[in-house]
Amino acid sequence: MVHREPTILTTVDGSVEIRPLSNGRFKVTLIPVDRNVFVPLVSCETSLPPEVVTSFLNDSFAWLCDSLSRHDDSEYVKRALSKQLLAYFDPSDFRGKRLLDFGCGSGASTLCMAAMFPETEVVGVELKASSVELARQILAVRRLSTVPHLFGCEQPAAWHRLLRLRHAECRLRASSSGGTAPGNAFDLVKDELRWSALR
């Protein structure tokens, strides 16, 4: 039985209790200052360590458990992606293709698509560099051997240089993080759960 004391994080919006569980996971509970504030999930379990939970908290108090659940509940994102993506395509249509997750956030959808379609090259691009850094923290904690490409940049002008969308073709030109980005056209773009076939 785990007897460690919980970690309490405090923000202007409320406090967060992170309680260690016997299975190595953590129970996260949100206690908002204003009980009338919409919080989609008040508590959740996560395998992510408190330092990563803190990084998520820096982004949003109210959506903390929702964000953690996207990474810890294997069906959470997969259900939405399956309904949206597989309504238009058969899973076999993805073999050997390139898929761009445009606006990938902390990478939950990018990682999910990479697992759903292992023979597909998945590239996640996010405007907010702190979200890409959070995705990289998650990849490090998970020690994933095969991961999708993740790129980000803070400035809108850099965003337009990073991606060039023209007539049914999308080319990833460069990574602001200094990595080498693939330059071939994408076959499909995911943009906030809207899908566009590019060929």
C-alpha positions as CSV (number, residue, x, y, z in Angstrom):
1,M,0.0,0.0,0.0
2,V,1.2,3.5,-0.9
3,H,1.5,5.9,2.1
4,R,3.2,8.8,0.4
5,E,1.7,12.2,0.9
6,P,-0.1,13.8,-2.1
7,T,1.5,16.7,-3.9
8,I,-0.6,19.9,-3.8
9,L,-0.2,22.5,-6.6
10,T,-1.9,25.9,-6.2
11,T,-2.9,28.3,-8.9
12,V,-5.1,31.4,-9.0
13,D,-7.9,29.1,-10.4
14,G,-7.7,26.5,-7.7
15,S,-5.6,23.7,-6.3
16,V,-4.6,20.3,-7.7
17,E,-4.0,17.2,-5.6
18,I,-1.7,14.6,-7.1
19,R,-2.0,11.4,-5.0
20,P,0.3,8.4,-5.6
21,L,-1.5,5.1,-6.2
22,S,-0.3,1.6,-5.4
23,N,-0.1,0.7,-9.1
24,G,2.5,3.4,-9.8
25,R,-0.1,5.8,-11.3
26,F,-1.4,9.1,-9.9
27,K,-4.9,10.3,-9.0
28,V,-5.3,13.9,-10.0
29,T,-8.1,15.9,-8.4
30,L,-9.0,19.5,-9.3
31,I,-10.4,21.8,-6.6
32,P,-11.5,25.0,-8.3
33,V,-11.7,28.3,-6.4
34,D,-15.0,29.2,-8.2
35,R,-17.3,26.1,-8.2
36,N,-19.2,27.6,-11.1
37,V,-16.3,27.4,-13.5
38,F,-16.8,24.7,-16.1
39,V,-14.3,21.8,-15.5
40,P,-15.0,18.9,-17.9
41,L,-13.2,16.3,-15.7
42,V,-12.7,17.0,-12.0
43,S,-10.5,14.0,-11.5
44,C,-8.5,11.4,-13.4
45,E,-5.7,8.8,-13.2
46,T,-2.4,9.3,-15.0
47,S,0.8,7.5,-15.5
48,L,2.6,10.8,-16.1
49,P,4.8,12.0,-13.2
50,P,4.0,15.2,-11.2
51,E,6.5,17.3,-13.1
52,V,4.7,16.6,-16.4
53,V,1.3,17.2,-14.8
54,T,2.7,20.5,-13.6
55,S,3.6,21.4,-17.3
56,F,0.0,20.6,-18.3
57,L,-1.3,22.8,-15.4
58,N,0.8,25.7,-16.7
59,D,-1.4,25.5,-19.8
60,S,-4.8,25.2,-18.2
61,F,-6.3,24.4,-14.8
62,A,-9.9,23.6,-15.9
63,W,-8.8,21.3,-18.8
64,L,-6.0,19.6,-16.9
65,C,-7.7,16.2,-16.4
66,D,-9.2,16.3,-19.9
67,S,-5.7,16.8,-21.3
68,L,-4.1,14.1,-19.2
69,S,-6.9,11.7,-20.2
70,R,-6.1,12.3,-23.9
71,H,-2.7,10.7,-23.1
72,D,-3.6,8.0,-20.6
73,D,-6.9,6.6,-21.8
74,S,-6.1,4.6,-24.9
75,E,-9.7,4.9,-26.2
76,Y,-10.3,8.6,-25.4
77,V,-8.7,10.1,-28.5
78,K,-9.0,6.9,-30.6
79,R,-12.8,7.0,-30.5
80,A,-12.9,10.5,-31.9
81,L,-10.3,9.8,-34.5
82,S,-11.9,6.6,-35.6
83,K,-15.3,8.2,-36.0
84,Q,-13.9,11.1,-38.0
85,L,-11.1,9.5,-40.0
86,L,-12.4,6.0,-40.6
87,A,-15.8,7.4,-41.8
88,Y,-13.9,8.5,-45.0
89,F,-11.1,6.0,-45.3
90,D,-10.4,2.3,-44.8
91,P,-7.4,1.7,-42.5
92,S,-5.6,0.0,-45.4
93,D,-5.7,3.3,-47.3
94,F,-3.0,4.7,-44.9
95,R,-0.3,2.2,-45.7
96,G,2.8,4.0,-47.0
97,K,1.1,7.4,-46.8
98,R,2.1,10.6,-45.0
99,L,-0.4,12.2,-42.6
100,L,-0.1,15.8,-41.2
101,D,-1.6,16.5,-37.8
102,F,-2.0,20.2,-38.2
103,G,-2.4,21.8,-34.8
104,C,-1.3,18.8,-32.8
105,G,-1.2,20.4,-29.4
106,S,0.6,18.2,-26.9
107,G,0.7,15.3,-29.4
108,A,-2.1,13.0,-28.1
109,S,-3.8,12.8,-31.5
110,T,-0.4,12.5,-33.3
111,L,0.7,9.6,-31.0
112,C,-2.7,7.9,-31.3
113,M,-2.6,8.1,-35.2
114,A,1.0,6.7,-35.2
115,A,-0.2,3.8,-33.1
116,M,-3.4,3.3,-35.2
117,F,-1.5,3.4,-38.5
118,P,2.0,2.0,-37.9
119,E,2.8,1.9,-41.6
120,T,1.9,5.6,-42.0
121,E,4.4,8.5,-41.5
122,V,2.6,10.8,-39.1
123,V,3.9,14.4,-38.6
124,G,2.6,16.7,-35.9
125,V,2.9,20.5,-36.3
126,E,1.9,22.9,-33.6
127,L,2.0,26.7,-33.4
128,K,2.6,26.8,-29.7
129,A,6.1,25.8,-28.9
130,S,5.3,25.0,-25.2
131,S,2.8,22.4,-26.4
132,V,5.5,20.8,-28.6
133,E,7.9,20.8,-25.6
134,L,5.2,19.1,-23.5
135,A,4.8,16.5,-26.2
136,R,8.5,15.9,-26.1
137,Q,8.4,15.5,-22.3
138,I,5.6,12.8,-22.7
139,L,7.7,11.0,-25.4
140,A,10.7,10.9,-23.0
141,V,8.5,9.6,-20.1
142,R,6.9,7.0,-22.3
143,R,10.3,5.9,-23.8
144,L,8.6,5.3,-27.2
145,S,10.9,3.7,-29.8
146,T,8.9,4.7,-32.8
147,V,7.4,8.2,-32.6
148,P,6.0,10.6,-35.1
149,H,7.8,13.8,-36.1
150,L,6.8,16.8,-34.0
151,F,7.5,20.4,-35.0
152,G,6.5,23.8,-33.6
153,C,7.1,27.5,-33.8
154,E,5.8,30.5,-31.8
155,Q,5.5,33.3,-34.4
156,P,2.8,33.3,-37.1
157,A,5.3,34.5,-39.7
158,A,7.5,31.5,-38.9
159,W,4.4,29.3,-39.0
160,H,3.8,30.4,-42.6
161,R,7.4,29.7,-43.5
162,L,7.2,26.3,-41.8
163,L,4.2,25.2,-43.7
164,R,3.2,26.0,-47.3
165,L,-0.3,25.0,-48.3
166,R,-1.1,25.4,-51.9
167,H,-3.8,23.9,-54.1
168,A,-4.0,20.3,-52.7
169,E,-0.4,20.0,-51.7
170,C,1.3,20.5,-48.4
171,R,5.0,20.5,-47.9
172,L,6.8,20.6,-44.6
173,R,9.8,22.9,-45.3
174,A,11.7,23.3,-42.1
175,S,11.6,22.8,-38.4
176,S,12.2,25.7,-36.0
177,S,13.6,23.2,-33.5
178,G,16.6,22.6,-35.8
179,G,15.6,19.1,-36.9
180,T,15.4,17.9,-40.5
181,A,11.8,17.9,-41.7
182,P,10.6,15.6,-44.4
183,G,9.9,17.5,-47.6
184,N,7.6,15.2,-49.5
185,A,3.9,16.0,-50.0
186,F,1.3,14.9,-47.5
187,D,-1.5,12.5,-48.5
188,L,-3.9,13.7,-45.8
189,V,-4.1,16.6,-43.3
190,K,-5.9,16.4,-39.9
191,D,-6.9,19.9,-38.8
192,E,-8.9,20.0,-35.5
193,L,-10.7,16.7,-36.4
194,R,-11.5,17.9,-40.0
195,W,-9.8,15.8,-42.7
196,S,-8.7,16.8,-46.1
197,A,-7.5,14.4,-48.8
198,L,-4.7,16.0,-50.6
199,R,-4.4,13.7,-53.6
